[in-house]
Amino acid sequence: MLPAVLSPPVRIHTLLTGWQTDWLTLVTVAIDVTLAGAYVAAAVRLGRRGRSWSRWRTLSFVSGVVTILVATFSGLAAYDDSVFVIHVVQHLLLMNVAPILLVLGAPVTLALQASGRTTQTRILRVLHHPVVEFVTNPLFVLAMFSVTMIGYFLTPFYQYSLEHPLVHDLTHLHFLIAGCLYWWLVVGVDPSRWRLSYPMKLGFLAVEIPVGTILGLSLVQANVSVAPLFHTLADTHNGGAVLWIASEVVTFSAISILLYQWMRSDAREASRGDRRADADHARSGNRVGASGGTGAGSDAACPPGAPVGDVVTDRVLTRVQVSGGRLVAVVDPGVPPREHLDPPGSGHG
């Protein structure tokens, strides 16, 4: 349905009270609230087991859900098909702000820690399903994220989506999924099949800087409206400026998050190195004692049933056992890996 006025003025009253009540929006709200409730319930369940979960991560995830609701349920959505600037803000919330908050909440890690062994095994199988491995491949994710931004706003598809409400709503879902996949690789802290180094993550962000600049400049310098049946040319220019500036702000904010994570990771790695050195020194002492006739040193150094394979620590949140490049088991945080890394199906819940 075409608007009565191109790019109508935005009114504060409508932004505050223009809540969307169509059935699809209400279904989306129910799903969002359910996800937030499940996350909080898992954190509470973990606390009842005597293990704490970061309140900051809970706040981050719930804030991400609230951001989705603001973008799709609040008065912003009342203008998303008529005012281009508002549509750009909605786009940024769904593709950048909400996904960053969601992935910083580490929902996969929480699910692994709060669930039993059977559920943990199922989650790991999902993570390593061929389809999941393909759609989370860094090259695929980078291409999808960039093509989504350029292809949506600089092709006739944008106006087509405005003319067809269901297509418009599906693009919102696509924005969110594309954003979650991208930011999960860049700033996410969950276990992943694709574990990028921090320099590679910074490279990901560097690639997106010119993409945002090209898109913003193309809209700012456009000679025709991005959707002549819905937006004025001035609205297109204003939306392009907002998109350009906000994209750069998001990118440099993400760089700050990455640098902070990198510094903390280096500090933890140095601490782990010190502990390994202390443990090696203690084992050397035990072996010396064993050679003197005590016979207890080697058993203490390597208890029976210790797992073989690399063990990686996922930023202190959780530990997983890696075999042949695949995640195969989970270790509760704070528990010595050699005592509790049991293979899936071993009976520990």
C-alpha positions in Angstrom: 0.0 0.0 0.0 1.4 3.4 -1.0 1.7 6.1 1.6 -0.5 9.2 1.3 2.5 11.5 1.8 6.1 10.9 0.8 8.4 10.9 3.8 5.9 12.3 6.3 7.2 14.2 9.3 8.1 12.1 12.3 6.1 12.8 15.4 7.3 12.0 18.9 3.8 10.9 20.0 3.7 8.3 17.2 7.2 7.0 18.1 6.1 6.6 21.7 2.6 5.1 21.2 2.6 3.7 17.7 2.9 0.0 18.8 2.4 -2.5 16.1 -0.4 -5.0 16.7 -0.6 -7.1 13.5 -0.4 -10.9 14.0 3.1 -11.3 12.6 4.5 -8.7 14.9 2.7 -10.2 17.9 4.2 -13.6 17.0 7.6 -12.0 16.8 7.1 -10.4 20.2 6.1 -13.8 21.7 9.2 -15.5 20.3 11.5 -12.7 21.6 10.0 -12.8 25.1 10.3 -16.6 25.1 14.0 -16.5 24.1 14.7 -13.9 26.8 12.8 -16.0 29.4 14.7 -19.1 28.4 18.0 -17.4 28.8 17.2 -16.0 32.2 15.9 -19.4 33.3 19.1 -21.1 32.2 21.2 -18.5 34.2 19.1 -19.1 37.3 19.4 -22.9 36.8 23.2 -22.5 36.6 23.1 -20.5 39.8 21.2 -23.2 41.6 24.1 -25.6 40.7 26.5 -23.3 42.6 28.0 -21.7 39.5 27.5 -18.0 38.8 26.8 -16.5 35.4 27.8 -13.0 34.5 25.1 -10.5 35.1 26.6 -8.3 32.4 26.1 -11.1 29.9 22.5 -11.5 31.0 22.0 -7.8 30.7 23.6 -7.8 27.2 21.4 -10.6 25.9 18.2 -9.2 27.3 19.1 -5.7 25.9 19.5 -7.3 22.5 16.0 -8.8 22.7 14.7 -5.4 23.8 16.5 -3.8 20.8 14.7 -6.2 18.4 11.3 -5.3 20.0 12.1 -1.6 19.7 12.9 -2.0 16.0 9.9 -4.1 15.1 7.2 -3.5 17.7 7.5 0.2 18.7 6.6 3.4 16.9 9.7 3.1 14.8 8.0 0.4 12.8 5.1 2.8 12.1 7.4 4.8 9.9 9.7 2.1 8.5 7.9 2.0 5.1 7.4 5.8 4.8 10.5 7.6 6.2 13.8 6.4 4.9 15.8 7.8 7.9 13.7 5.7 10.3 14.1 2.7 8.1 17.9 3.1 8.2 17.7 3.3 12.0 15.7 0.1 12.1 18.2 -1.5 9.7 21.1 -0.6 12.0 19.3 -1.8 15.1 18.5 -5.2 13.5 21.8 -5.8 11.7 24.3 -4.3 14.1 23.2 -3.2 17.6 20.9 -6.2 18.5 23.3 -8.9 17.2 26.3 -7.5 19.0 24.3 -7.4 22.3 23.0 -11.0 21.7 26.3 -12.6 20.9 28.1 -10.9 23.8 25.5 -12.6 26.0 27.1 -16.0 24.9 23.8 -17.9 24.7 25.4 -21.1 23.3 27.9 -21.2 26.2 25.1 -20.7 28.7 23.1 -23.5 27.1 26.1 -25.8 27.2 26.8 -25.0 30.9 23.2 -25.1 32.1 22.1 -28.3 30.3 22.8 -32.0 30.8 25.2 -34.1 28.9 22.6 -35.3 26.4 21.6 -31.7 25.5 25.2 -30.7 25.3 25.9 -33.5 22.8 22.9 -32.3 20.7 24.1 -28.7 20.7 27.6 -29.8 19.6 26.1 -31.9 16.8 24.1 -28.9 15.6 27.2 -26.7 15.7 29.0 -29.3 13.5 26.1 -30.0 11.1 27.3 -29.4 7.5 24.6 -26.8 6.9 25.6 -24.8 10.1 29.3 -25.2 9.2 28.6 -23.8 5.7 26.5 -20.8 6.8 29.0 -19.9 9.5 32.0 -20.1 7.2 33.8 -16.7 7.5 33.9 -16.2 3.7 30.2 -16.9 3.3 29.3 -14.7 6.3 31.4 -11.8 5.1 29.9 -12.0 1.6 26.3 -12.3 2.8 26.8 -9.3 5.2 28.2 -7.1 2.5 25.8 -8.1 -0.2 22.8 -7.7 2.1 23.8 -4.0 2.8 24.6 -3.1 -0.8 22.0 -5.2 -2.6 19.1 -4.1 -0.4 19.5 -0.3 -0.6 21.0 0.1 -4.1 18.7 -2.1 -6.1 15.0 -2.1 -6.9 14.5 -4.8 -4.3 14.2 -2.1 -1.6 11.1 -0.5 -3.2 9.7 -4.0 -4.0 9.9 -4.9 -0.3 8.0 -1.8 0.7 5.3 -2.7 -1.8 4.9 -6.2 -0.3 4.6 -6.2 3.5 5.4 -9.9 3.9 8.7 -9.5 1.9 9.4 -6.4 4.1 9.0 -8.4 7.3 11.1 -11.2 5.9 13.9 -8.8 5.2 13.9 -7.8 8.8 14.5 -11.5 9.7 17.3 -11.7 7.2 19.0 -8.5 8.6 18.9 -10.1 12.0 20.3 -13.5 11.0 23.0 -11.9 8.8 24.0 -9.6 11.6 24.1 -12.4 14.2 26.3 -14.6 12.0 28.7 -11.8 11.3 29.0 -10.5 14.8 29.2 -14.0 16.2 32.4 -14.5 14.3 33.8 -11.0 15.1 33.0 -10.3 18.8 31.2 -13.4 19.9 32.5 -15.5 22.8 30.7 -18.8 22.1 32.5 -22.0 21.0 32.5 -22.1 17.2 33.7 -24.4 14.4 35.5 -21.3 12.9 37.7 -19.8 15.5 39.2 -16.6 14.1 42.3 -15.0 15.5 42.1 -11.4 16.7 44.0 -10.1 13.7 41.6 -11.9 11.4 38.6 -10.4 13.2 40.1 -6.9 12.9 40.5 -7.7 9.2 36.8 -8.6 9.0 36.0 -5.2 10.4 38.4 -3.4 8.1 36.8 -5.0 5.0 33.4 -3.6 6.1 34.6 0.0 6.5 34.7 0.7 2.7 31.4 -1.1 2.2 29.6 1.2 4.7 31.3 4.2 3.2 30.4 3.3 -0.4 26.8 2.6 0.6 26.5 5.8 2.5 28.1 8.0 -0.2 25.9 6.4 -2.9 22.8 7.4 -1.0 24.0 10.8 0.0 25.0 11.6 -3.6 22.0 9.9 -5.3 20.2 11.9 -8.0 16.9 10.0 -7.5 15.1 8.7 -4.4 15.9 5.2 -3.2 12.2 4.5 -3.5 10.4 7.2 -5.5 7.0 6.0 -4.5 7.7 6.2 -0.8 10.6 8.6 0.0 11.7 12.0 -1.1 15.2 12.6 -2.4 16.0 14.7 0.7 14.9 11.8 2.9 17.2 9.5 0.9 20.2 11.9 1.4 19.5 12.2 5.1 19.1 8.4 5.5 22.4 7.9 3.6 24.2 10.3 6.0 22.8 8.5 9.0 23.7 5.1 7.6 27.3 6.2 6.8 28.0 7.9 10.1 26.3 5.2 12.3 28.0 2.4 10.4 31.4 3.9 11.2 30.5 4.4 14.8 29.4 0.8 15.1 32.6 -0.4 13.4 34.9 1.5 15.7 32.9 0.5 18.7 33.4 -3.1 17.7 37.1 -2.5 17.3 37.2 -1.2 20.8 35.4 -4.4 22.0 37.8 -6.6 20.1 40.9 -4.8 21.5 39.5 -5.2 25.0 38.9 -8.9 24.5 42.3 -9.3 22.9 44.1 -7.7 25.9 42.1 -9.9 28.4 42.8 -13.0 26.3 46.6 -12.2 26.4 46.4 -11.7 30.2 44.6 -15.0 30.7 47.0 -16.8 28.5 49.9 -15.4 30.4 48.3 -16.5 33.7 47.6 -20.0 32.3 51.3 -20.2 31.2 52.4 -19.4 34.7 50.1 -22.1 36.1 51.4 -24.7 33.6 55.0 -23.8 34.5 54.1 -24.3 38.2 52.4 -27.6 37.4 55.4 -28.8 35.4 57.7 -27.8 38.2 55.5 -29.7 40.7 55.4 -32.8 38.4 59.2 -32.7 38.1 59.4 -32.7 41.9 57.0 -35.6 42.1 59.1 -37.6 39.6 62.2 -36.9 41.6 60.4 -38.1 44.7 59.2 -41.2 42.8 62.7 -42.1 41.8 63.5 -42.0 45.5 61.1 -44.9 46.1 57.8 -43.2 47.0 56.1 -44.5 43.8 53.4 -41.9 43.9 54.6 -39.1 41.7 53.7 -40.4 38.2 50.2 -41.4 39.2 49.6 -38.0 40.7 50.9 -36.3 37.6 48.7 -38.1 35.1 45.6 -39.8 36.6 44.1 -42.8 34.9 41.6 -42.0 32.1 43.0 -38.6 31.3 41.8 -37.5 27.9 44.1 -37.3 24.9 43.8 -34.3 22.6 43.9 -30.5 22.7 41.9 -28.6 25.2 41.0 -25.0 24.4 39.6 -22.5 26.8 36.8 -20.3 25.5 37.5 -17.0 27.2 37.1 -18.6 30.7 33.3 -19.1 30.0 33.6 -22.8 29.2 36.0 -25.4 28.1 35.6 -27.9 25.3 37.6 -30.9 24.2 38.8 -30.8 20.6 39.5 -33.9 18.6 40.4 -33.7 14.9 39.4 -30.1 14.8 35.9 -30.8 16.2 34.3 -29.9 19.5 33.5 -33.2 21.2 33.0 -32.6 24.9 32.3 -29.9 27.4 34.0 -29.1 30.7 32.4 -27.1 33.5 34.3 -23.8 34.2 36.7 -23.8 37.0 37.0 -27.6 37.1 40.4 -29.2 36.1 40.0 -30.5 32.6 41.9 -33.7 33.2 39.3 -34.7 35.8 36.1 -33.9 34.1 36.5 -34.0 30.3 34.3 -37.0 29.6 33.2 -37.9 26.1 29.5 -37.4 25.2 27.3 -40.2 26.4 29.5 -41.1 29.3 26.6 -40.7 31.7 27.5 -37.4 33.4 24.5 -35.0 33.4 
